Each structure stands twice: as C-alpha cells, then as structure tokens.
Amino acid sequence: MNLRTIDLNLLPVLEAVYDERSLTRASEILRITQPAVSNALSRLRVHFEDPLFVREGRGVKPTAMAEALMPAVREALDKLRSGLEPRSVFEPSRSTRVFNLSARDAGAFLIAPALAARLEQVAPGVRILWSQLHRSAVAAELASGRLDLAIDVSDLLGMDMEREVLLSTPYVCVLSPDHPQADQALTPDSFFDLRHIAVSSRREGRSLIEELARTFGRRITPAQRLPNYMPALEIVRQTGFALVAPRQIAETAGLALLDLPFDFPSPESTLYWHRENAGDPALTWLRGLIRDISRDLEKSQDHAESAAAS
C-alpha cells in the first residue's frame, strides 16, 4: 500500500464499514454523517479501482479486494493508534491501544479468558492480539517492538529481556473415564506402559512425555503429536490413549485425572518484556493485570488441591 498516494483519514472508514457491514452503523461509530462515509468510500474505490463493498440485504459485503486489503489496513491503524497514544499517561478506560502478546497453549488458556473479562470491565477499548511464537524468536520480537509481552517457560534466553514468574502449572495424566486404568493409581510401570499422545508446539525434538520417559530410562514414541491441548483432550475422550497435560486445562474436559507416579516439578509460566519498555505506563499496567490474574489462579488451584486432599 503506497501511503503517499492515499488520504490516511479514509482508512478508519474502510475498517468501520468492513467491521459493521453497514454504512449507517459505520457512520455512528465514527461519529460522522452517512454522506461523509459514502464520500470516503467513493474516494477509496477510485484509488483501489474496485467497488470494495457491494450491497447484500440491508447492508454491504466486502469484495475480494477489500478482504485482501484489511490485514494491512488493520496493522497500519493499530500501529498508528499505539504510536500516538501518550506514553507518559495511560488511562485504561479511555485507551484504544493494541497489545501484542505471545503465549504457549497452556498460558493462553489460563490467562486469556480472565484477562478478557477484566479488560471488558476496566478497558473496553484495549485490544489484545495473541500469537504463539517459536521460543527462539521471542527475544528478537520483543526487541523490535513487534511483541509487547510473552508468556512462556522460565528458561528463555535474551540479555535485554526482563522476566517475572507468574504461576506454576501442575501436570496430571489424563485418560478417558472408561479406560481400564481410569480408577486405579498409577505406578511408574503402568504409566509408561500406557499408549501416549503428546502436545508440543515444536515440529521436532523430544516432547514432554519423551523427556519423562528418558529420565526414567524408558523410551516412548507418542502415537500422535499435536500443537494444542484441546484436540488432544478430545482424542483421549474417544480413544484409549493417555496424555500428560496441565491440570487446570485437563480438569475442564470431564476426563479421568490421575496423579503422576513420580516427582515432577510443576513447570513455571514466566512473563517476559524488553528492558527498554520497563517504564511504559501501559505495559506496566498490563503486566500488573496479568500478575493479579495469575495470583488468583494460584489461589484457586491451592484451594482445589486442599479440598481434594481433605
């Protein structure tokens, strides 16, 4: 997109019409008249040599050209909004800042819903864009500013990254409720004799279950390897496979949860940010929000474990 040849004031109109599928609703959101929206669309159509939107029922639908343009338009507007927001003062209730966060599957599952609920209450205009970056890319993405925060394992390397441990995540063995082992305590032998599947964001390298087996002088080749826990839990539900998964995720699936038959330190989820952004009021606020959510999750887990023990 050649920004020199287009009026940037037209891009919010394109975004609003795309989101609302209606010129009337777009004008209400932008707080301009509907003729002004129509005029802006006319100029955009001339510039891109495409209708951009065509009538559908009482509203409009985007053309293929509009669909192709929107990712770049959103990225440009998000960066502009974030860049223009004053860094010395941050008012959550009025902010429209966009934050880019990277998190592992477990971290996003635990923190994202609670964070969304709190933002809806205290900062409804703030947007969070979640991604799952390869661990080797986190430091560079934080340094470049393309990433604001990352939630990952506790041993990521990066000289200019600051970090804070958020919470520990106990793991359990998950089985289908009708699995023959579902109501029996596991021993190391019975655990390693199970048919396992694995969850790993990496395409190669040993998964968690393979590392566990190796520690005990055993060898396991997972029958399937998936990048996320949700489909893995559904496989467990419908098969005789076993899965080692974070308790907080597994307990929502209605499956049989068994304690691991050996000492396995609960992995820690750690929050990372770049040193240069340590004083950014907005990021300081967001880090505090994530920290509070993590503490609440830890307390909830402690209460659940105490109740189970009694």
GIRA-V651695 format. One record per run of one state. SS is the DSSP state (@ for helix, = for strand, . for the rest). FROM is the first residue (numbers start at 0). TO is the last residue. Records with the same first field share a line. If there is no record, write none. Layout:
BEGIN
SS = FROM-TO + FROM-TO
END
This chain:
BEGIN
. = 0-1 + 5-6 + 20-21 + 30-32 + 48-51 + 56-57 + 62-62 + 84-96 + 103-103 + 122-125 + 131-133 + 144-147 + 152-159 + 169-169 + 175-186 + 193-194 + 199-206 + 215-223 + 226-227 + 238-240 + 250-254 + 258-265 + 277-279 + 309-309
@ = 2-4 + 7-19 + 22-29 + 33-47 + 63-83 + 104-121 + 134-143 + 187-192 + 207-214 + 228-237 + 246-249 + 274-276 + 280-308
= = 52-55 + 58-61 + 97-102 + 126-130 + 148-151 + 160-168 + 170-174 + 195-198 + 224-225 + 241-245 + 255-257 + 266-273
END
